Amino acid sequence: MLPYISRRLLFMIPTLIGMTFMVYCLIALAPGGFSASASAAAGGGSPAGGDPRIAEARFRDRFRLDESVVMQYAQWLGRISPLKFGSRAQIDSTGERIYAPRDLPTMLMAAPWQAGDRSAVAAATATTSFVAADTEVGLRQQYRALARENGSAREAFVGALASLRIALAQYADATQQSALVDRRGELPASKLSALRIDVASAQWPAVQAAADVALEAQARAASARALLALCFQAQPFEQAGVGVIPGLVSIGAPDMGWSRTKNRPVASLILEALPVTLLINLIAFPLIYLVAIPTGMLAAARRGSWFDVLSGGLFIALWSIPVVWAGVLAVGFLANKQYLGLFPVAGLHATNSSSIAFLPSWNATGFQPGWMLDLGWHLVLPVVCLVYAGFAVLSRQTRAAMLDNLNADYVRTAKAKGVSRRDIILRHVFRNSLLPLITMFVSIFPAMLSGSVIVEKIFSIPGMGSLMLEAVSLHDSEVMLANTIMVGCVSLIALLIADILYALADPRVSYA
């Protein structure tokens, strides 16, 4: 069994890579793609009076959208993987991972301004002028100040570079070279070598002026980046993970990224939403099994009886009721104060839950339900909406599996030997009927993590379902990808658990 489990665990790695790559490509290649979430994070649009192409170039550089999809996925995979390569990241007080500063975009090179490249000189000057702060607090403050300076300098350089490409495009249009201009109205670097340059042209001074501004911005950005890199090497924050080969390989927790819409680490959002979903499902799914399996067993043992017909009809009727309709009716009649008003309308706690005792108690004002009972009362309607539809599927599956084994030869042999009906059903038939139930468990187990989107939305429950639905509507790709990798891991683990349960339930199953 252990060699089989080891092989399965190793095969999970390429499976997860293929799964996440497909989802990543679907998000990236969909209409809007990562640009939609980047635009939402950047606030959308451009400053008044500014060229929208410059604003677009800035947030595309900020979110690395100019790189290919494969490179973007490789960078995301490097962050999410527990095996890290390169210099170790650092963690600030908010939980955000801080990485070494990125390289600057490549400056457009052409003969008239190539000799004026000042980035190397500026970086060398900054290296010699850097002096680290004496205290740890001062070093952190110094890093934050340098990070802000580097961000503004890089943004200015990216904007100046976009202005240079626009000026070159305008020069190309004026000199009958419009074929070199791309759909954004810019001249890409790959077409610069094909551009015929006439310094004596009346349109060239505008290009030269834009080039001078870009070169100055490049020098400032290179200097700011060099200072920030030196400060990063001084380790102002705690290093993430554990180093294996210093400076080359380390092991650390997966970095799920930063939510662009909530401006928070994705891991913290999941840690808030996951316990809520697990709580609801850990109550709902045992209820489904405790009701459906005994009911299915009894219906199979008494096939054709009034209990078989009544339970089957009731469960099928409940299964036919849409969850959306049931949830809306529950809120409208059972929770609405104009009708019964027996249950809370939404949420998990009352508004004063932070000031009440944990357990129920009596005081001068009467009975106080307490925090625990208040939570249970808020969970009644969501749990009911989650469990009622599952009764029919699991109960009918149990009944079908039991009936298939009740007609087997070994049951007739056991009856002929005088084995009691109770032992036949519980010790023989039910055990041999477990394999289909284990298969259904594999599909139910991952659903506990992803949550029920419909129920959580109707009852305003801040769980994984609500988090994922909000991420999809707001194009928050980091949250969607983190949820994908988590559900994928849980699904693969559930399949492995099912294989182990198969071997435990049926001695004939062997993985030797």
TADAGI-V303557 format. One line per field, one symbol per residue. ss: DSSP state (h for helix, s for strand, l for the rest). Layout:
ss->???
This chain:
ss->lhhhhhhhhhhhhhhhhhhhhhhhhhhhhlllhhhhhhhhhllllllllllhhhhhhhhhhhllllllhhhhhhhhhhhhllsssllllsslllllssllllllllllllhhhhllllhhhhhhhhhhhllllllhhhhhhhhhhhhhhhhhhhhhhhhhhhhhhhhhhhhhhhlllhhhslllllslhhhhhhlllllllllhhhhhhhhhhhhhhhhhhhhhhhhhhhhhhllllssllsssslllsssllllllssllllsshhhhhhhhhhhhhhhhhhhhhhhhhhhhhhhhhhhhllllhhhhhhhhhhhhhhlllhhhhhhhhhhhhllllllllllllllllllhhhlllllsssllssslhhhhhhhhhhhhhhhhhhhhhhhhhhhhhhhhhhhhhllhhhhhhhhllllhhhhhhhhhhhhlhhhhhhhhhhhhhhhhhllhhhhhhlllllhhhhhhhhhhlllhhhhhhhhhhhhhhhhhhhhhhhhhhhhhlllllll
